[in-house]
Amino acid sequence: MAIASNLDIQRLEHLYKSGFRDTFLDNALRKVIERQIARDGADLARVNEALARFEQQYNMSSEEFWRSFQTGQMPDSADFMEWNIFCKMRQRIVSRLQILRGGDGTALLTTMS
């Protein structure tokens, strides 16, 4: 299965900017985006579950943990390293969903908890 390159994406962008419209292609692209939104939504739910377990275990919100960990106030234990990774994963997924949904994403900008 070939992966679309940046050049392919640029070609499509140029084509659309030049006025090209095609219902089949529009629908295909919409379905690809909707599928990715669904996949990212499911991934976000799993990451949020993992974050909730850490929050319960350490009686601290992920947002509070993130700030403390980033400023070096938390030890580099295995749990905290994993918690940090889940925080980063959540940030990436939320950013991707904001882009895919085409809005400012304010509904997604919730605290880490």
Buried (B, 14 or more C-beta within 10 A) or exposed (E): EEEEEEEEEEEBEEEBEEEEEEEEEEEEEEEEBEEBBEEBEEBBEEBBEBBEEBBEEBEBBBBBBBEEBEEEEBEEEEEBEEBBEBBEBBEBBBEBBBEBBEEEBEEBEEEBE
